[in-house]
Amino acid sequence: MPALPPEHHQIDHRTIKLLVGVIAITLSWLTSAFANNTLTSISAAYFESGWSQVIFIGFLFAISALMLAYNGYSKLEMVLCKVAALCGIVIAMFPCRCVDREEIIKGVHGGAAIVLFLILAYLCWGFFRRARAKHHKRANVRSWIYAVCGIAMLVSIGALAIETFTQGGMTQHVHSRFVFYGEALGLVAFGVSWLTASRTLPFLTTEDERFSLVRRHNPD
């Protein structure tokens, strides 16, 4: 029996969200696990040899490519996704000022990271509003997840801003990996929100809205 052709000739937006979610959740922990040294920031993986550096750069390019393919639900979201994709590439190509290395262009890495997290927090707000508009129990649960993730991303931005304003004071006086954990918090929150929005988790979706990679779907 011949195989059925794909119903859609392009990647589904929920597949994009699933892939982005998984990559974002695992990025910080994989770079740390494969690093030869203790990472004081995720971006310090750029200066590691081997898998840690490969994962850092490769995952950022993957997220950027997927964000470039995602158009959101409005013209503003579409534009912001393209800007976010550019920011991801800039973060990967312009290393941070860390492990006694200077930035190629001062402020570019940190500025791109701040813009990226602000855009991701805004997109999370969009997920929240759309979930609340559905008015059923599991959508309401998703909305609370989006709210927590959005707040976590803003906390991450705030913590990293304080670190920058105090010129490394939090790393010196609070925890040597303060920046790493701040970045990890933002990335995991970003990943959880997009994984939730992919509609693949059965306990967060009703049967009629659940997405499966192997099941044929009607167009949205």
N, C-alpha and C positions, 0 to 999 in steps of 0.2 A: 504494500500500500504506500503510495507516494506521501512524502511529508507535506504537511500543510504549510503554505507560505506564511511569512510573518504578517500580522494584521497591520502593523505600522512599519514604515520604512525608515524610521528614525528612532533614536533612543527615547524612551518614555521619561517624562520629568521625574517620575517617582523612582526610576532606576538611578537617575542622576543624584537624587537626594539620598538614596541608599548608599551609593558609592562614596559620596562626599562625607556622609555621616561616619562610615566605617573608617575612612582614611583619617578624618579629623580626630576621632577618638583615639586611634592607635599611634598617631604621629609622635607625640611627646614621649610615650613610654617605649616605643621601639628605638627611637634615636638614643635614648638614655641606656637601654639594655645593651645596645651594640657599641656604645662608645668605649674607647680605651681609657678615658678619664671621666671624672664626675662632672657632668654638665651643669654649669651655673646658669645657663639659659638654653632653650631649645636651639636658638640660632647659633650657639657655639658649636653645634654639630657640623656646621660648615667647615670648620677647621680640623675636624676629626678625619682620620683615614678610614677607608673601608666602608662597611655597611651603614654606619651612623650617618656619614656624609651623604651617601647615595640615597638613603631613605628620606633625609631632610629635603634635599633638592628635588628628588623624584616625586615625593608626595606633594610638595608645594606646586610643582608643575602640573600634576594630575588634578589637584583641586582647582587650579587656575583654568585648565582646559574644560573641566566640567562646569565651572561657573560661567565660562564663556558660552557654553552650550545652553545654559539655563536662562530663560527670559522672564521668569516670574509671572505676575498677574497684572502688571501695569507697565506703562512706558517708563515710569520712574524706576521700578524694580529692574526692568531690563537694563537700563543705563547703569544702575548701581552694580549689577552683577558683572558688567563689563569692566567697570572701575575696580571692583574687587578682584577680578581675574588679573588685571594689570598689577595690582598691589602684590598679589601672591608671587608673580614673576619677579618684581622688584625686590621683595624680601629674599628670594632665593639667589638673585644675582648680585645684590649689594649686601655683603655680610655686615654683621653688627660690630660695634666696638667692644670686643670681649677677648678674653684670654690673651691680653697684651697686644692685640691687633687693632690697628686703626681702621676707621671706615674709609671706603673709597671716596664717597661724597658724604660729608658730615650731615647727619640728620635724615638722610634718605631712608635708611632701613627702619628706624623708629617711626618716622612719619608714615610710611607705607603700612606698618603694622597697626598703628592707631586708626588710620582710615579704614583698613580692612575690618577690624573688630567693630568699629562704629557701624559700618554697612551691614555686617552680619547681625548685629543687635537690632538694627532697623528691620531686616528681613524676618527676624524672629518675631518682632512685633506684628508683622503681616501674618505670619502663621497663627499667632494668638487671635487676632481679629477674625480670621476666617474660621477658626475652630469654634470660637464663641458664637458665631452666626449660625452654626448648625443646630444648636439647641438639643443635643442629646448627650447622654451620660458620658460616653467614651470620648466624644469630642471635647466635652468640658474638662475631662482628665488631661487630654492633650494640651488644652489651653493653659492649664496650670503648669505643665512641664515646660511649655514655651515661655511662660512668665518667669519661672525660676531660671531657665537657661539665659534669658535675656538679661536678668538682673546679675547673674554670675558673670556674663561677659562684660557688663558695665563695671562690676567690682574689679575684674581683671584689668580693665583699662585704667581704673583709678589707682590700683596698686602699682602698676607699672609707671604711671605718671608721677606718683609719689617717689618712687625709686629714682626716676630721672631728675625730679626737682631737688631731691636731697643728695644728688650726685653719688649714688650708691650707698646711701646711709642705711637703707633697710637690709641690704646684703651684709653690711658690716656689723650691724647691731641687732638684727632680728634673726636672720637665717642666711647661711651662705648660698642657698639655692632658692632664695626668695623670688628671683626673676623667673627661674625655671617653673616653679609651682604656680606663679601668677599666670604665665603663658599657658601652662597645662590646663589650668582651670578654664580659661577662655576657650581653648581648643576643644576640650571635652564637652563643655556646654554647647558650643557650636555644633559638634558632632551629634550629640544627643538630640538636639532640636531638629536637625535635618534627618536623622534616622527615624525619629517620631513622625516627621512630615512625609516620609516615604510610604506610609500606610502599610508596612509589611509586618508590623508587630500585632499578632492576633488579639492580645489583651487590651490593645488601645484602639482597635478599629471594629466596626460592625462588619458582618460578612459581606454585605453588598458593596462596601467601600474598600475592602482589603485588596491589596495589590500583591500579585504573585509574578515572579519572573518567568514562570513556565506556563502560566495559564493565559489563554487568549482573552482579550478584554474588548469591550465596546469602547468607541471613542468617547472622550469626556464631553 
